[in-house]
């Protein structure tokens, strides 16, 4: 289904605090892409109160990782539902580990480009600590030690993911102002859309 659609698929990756949420919002506003975060899809399913949602909630409560096949099914269902009205797909924060990329391509469709927002560990920590200080709700995983562990895990997995996709990878320097970052994002997406039309 998704394979025949020939709709652009972009994976969006970057460490916690790299600003990918801001960039995804800008992409949606300018290009009318559909934006899916696997975390949001899981939370929506839980909130729906369905049997599947209850099962997922139990897993998350126990700290069990939701099987990738379940995540992919939710993702595919959301993509198919949006198919008629979309220009392309932004898949946010997926794949999280090296095996998930090939599984996505086998189960759904090949990825066209990967936007990877690069930031130093220091910048990521500083941004999240600032966000935490300004926020009224405190996220359990926003303390500095936990953060450093999260970032280290993210880096280790991401490098193994990126190395599988040398031709699709677009590394974007995310240390700059959002507008400067978005100029690079636009360049990558414009090139992709032009190539898809051929």
QUIGIKA-V514916 format. One record per pair of residues at least 4 apart in sequence whose C-alpha atoms are under 6 Angstrom apart, sorted by the first residue. I is the first residue (numbers start at 0). GAP is how many residues later the second one is. Records with the same first field share a line. If there is no record, write none. Layout:
I: GAP, GAP
This chain:
1: 107
2: 106
6: 81
7: 80
8: 79, 80, 102, 103
9: 80, 102, 103, 104
10: 79, 80, 103
11: 79, 80, 81, 102, 103
12: 80, 103
13: 4, 102, 103
16: 107, 110, 111
19: 4
26: 4
27: 4, 5
32: 53, 54, 55, 56
33: 55
34: 55
35: 55, 56
36: 55
39: 4
44: 8
45: 7, 11
48: 4
58: 5
59: 4
71: 4
94: 5, 6
96: 60
97: 62, 63
102: 4
103: 4
104: 4, 5
112: 55, 56
113: 54, 55, 56
114: 55
115: 55, 56
116: 55, 57
117: 54, 55, 56
118: 55, 56
122: 4
127: 4
140: 5
153: 4
164: 4
185: 4
